[in-house]
Amino acid sequence: MRCLLFLASLGLVAAENGLDGWLRYASLPCSHQCQSKLPASIMLLNVTETSPVYAAGSEIQDGLKRIYGAHAQISQIQCKTSSSTVVVGTVEQYRKTCGSSSEIPELEEDGFWLSTEGPKIRILGSTESGALYGAFEYLSMLAQGNLSEVSYATNPSAPIRWVNQWDNMDGTIERGYGGPSIFFNNGAIVDDLTRVKQYARLLASIRINAVVVNNVNANATLLTPENLKGLGRIADVFRPYGIKVGISLNFASPETLGGLDTFDPLDPSVISWWSNITEQVYQHVPDMAGYLVKADSEGQPGPQTYNRTLSDGANLFARAVHPYGGIVMFRAFVYNQLNESNWTEDRANAAVNFFKDLDGEFDDNVVVQIKYGPIDFQVREPASPLFANLLNTSTAMELEVTQEYLGQQSHLVYLPPLWKTVLDFDLRVDGKPSLVRDVYTGKRFKRKLGGSAAVVNVGTNTTWLGSHLSMSNLYAYGRLAWNPTDDSQTMLQDWIRLTFGLDRTVLNTITKMSMESWPAYEGYSGNLGIQTLTDILYTHYGPNPASQDNNGWGQWTRADHIGIGMDRTVSNGTGFSGQYPDEVAAMYESIDTTPDDLLLWFHHVNYTHRLHSGKTVIQHFYDAHYTGAATAQTFFTQWESLKGKIDDERYNHVLRLLDYQSGHSIIWRDAINNFYYNLSGIPDTANRVNHHSWRIEAENMKLDGYKTYTVSPFETASGSMAIVTTSNETVGTATTKINFASGTYDLAVNYYDAYGGQSQWQVYLNDNLVGEWVGNGEDVYSHTTSIYLDGHSAIRIKFRGVEVKNGDTLKIVGKPDGIEPAPLDYVSFLPEGIVD
Ligand code: GCV
């Protein structure tokens, strides 16, 4: 404490690595009046060390000490104490111990009542988990310097508030960008579960009540006796935090693991195999939350192998877990490969086609888990119409905190504003208000089960997700799972105060950047509902619009030299718009009433088609890409203004990513604009596309040891060409005379940093070293790497404030390494205020 005050008095900020996320309990000043409001003791209504109430007590004790330097003793309840105290437990425990509780409102399962009025602060849950949530709520107030007197109850919107990890048994994580698994390594459960406990704290504080620990592309070996023991250890770590463990299953396990000659869900031997395995699972994890199943999807086995229905498959597991109170989350992400030459084929139709007729066929403990949009976590999608087609089936919303198609944690993208476009959408089932959030929480169709699941994919990195700023998405997900009406900016600001402190500049700056981030990303990736336009066949990261079409995956754009977009109308297209209830179907059926931001999702139009905004489609693309990338440049400078206000480790980590994003947003912008300019032949009215006054192409420089290289896809290199060293051993030099007016410039060098080598570059002006760098992006950034020269490996480094004289000689020296031939694309000399 003294040490912290000392640092504060020097204006320094203590080093932090992000491990505590928003539960840092950073030290705050506390006046005499503030001290008087802090409890002197913590009275627990259950002192069993493995109970959530005990965890709540420890957390409060720790928080009081770390935030305000206050020491509160933990003791058992004495109802009549006169000194200030905080009482934590369930309403039932409180009644038993202290009698009357008439002022406590009715609570639903896991709800809590928090009252800080009077000397006795009461945190009472309907369950012990509820009490723990209340304790975290109280701590969140304290950590934000809020000591006001409050008294209120809050209840969850739905019973299912889960996270899904896509962790593989070998320790890798599918679509994970924060390092290897905290759960698995080398086919087994890790010995040291310290990180699991830290994760449990974070999840409990946002009221998550179950975590599915393994990938939906599931490996049956999780079910071996040894691994079930390990699963039991994981569950023991989560249990005191009120979090249950669930697991993903591989449908073919009876055959692959059990040695049966079938996995037919109606075969008695299969049924009894699953029932035996389930019994074993519950022996190790008596409170196991349930199973998550991806079946008949993307190569995963399922009931259709035996001509059984998806509900036959789901019910097989539902019956196995039923005796133990478990549930089955059955994913609606089921689709087949399609043929693009057929105008009416459409992957977006798949979920409703597969599931609509099964409505009412699922057992009561089955929940159909539906991704927010009909395709796959794109930068913008309409709400999945399946939510309007399952009136007799429990449903859950599937979101993706891990930014698979949204910059993979190397780009700042605050996701709740995107999620809200779906959660708040009114499906108008039977002509009545039917907000998506009211459907999956069970309210609209009166289902007892329902809720949400988010793919999170934290890893062993101390940032958890790969970027400190991405944690706002996890925090907000938990808040929305509890209350989907929470406001995006309010949640964000709580997270900022908890994560980075109470400084107003910090608050305003991170708020502004975050709230601008999804619109910016949509601006420089895919507009008007055309999807993210990333490379869907490889990393899902950088630009590659051509990869969407001419394959069976069905994420098509149907772009040709005249027009673009999927015709999903009933009258002339795939019929997808007809999957919505009448009012919504009618809105999407007509171009006139389809909102601009989803135009190309629903309609195939000419590039010259005029939007409601008055712009043509193609000009909108050009403009949005320029505006989006320009906004992304400001994230770096906005963050720079926070130097000294945030500890160095987190400040520098974020700064590096934002610097990278500023460059990669330009790579996105140019790739997409060039691609559609090349396809449509329609110039940008502002004359920016393909005209770069401040650029020097590497292929136009004098080359020694370097040779030209045609990049593919062409649009991911300026002028389609780059240079690479003539061999993997040759050091290359590229030189040129500078023809710009003398002055101060930011010097940007665009190069490629592929996986499989760490080339080195040096840049000189008249033989004076301006800067040097190494191609080690794979160790520094959070996205999936590429072994090619493409939109994923394309990267920009900037040297700011370089003095240049007309006639100076620019020289870049590149030293190859491994398979990486020190590739260079171009150099830009950017006067102040010019983005490029
Ligand atoms: C776990 C997309 C992702 C896959 C993921 C799949 C799913 O296709 O790219 O990595 O697999 O969705 O949600 O099952």
Residues whose N, C-alpha, C, O or C-beta is under 5 A from the ligand:
A	BS01	GCV	E174 V216 N217
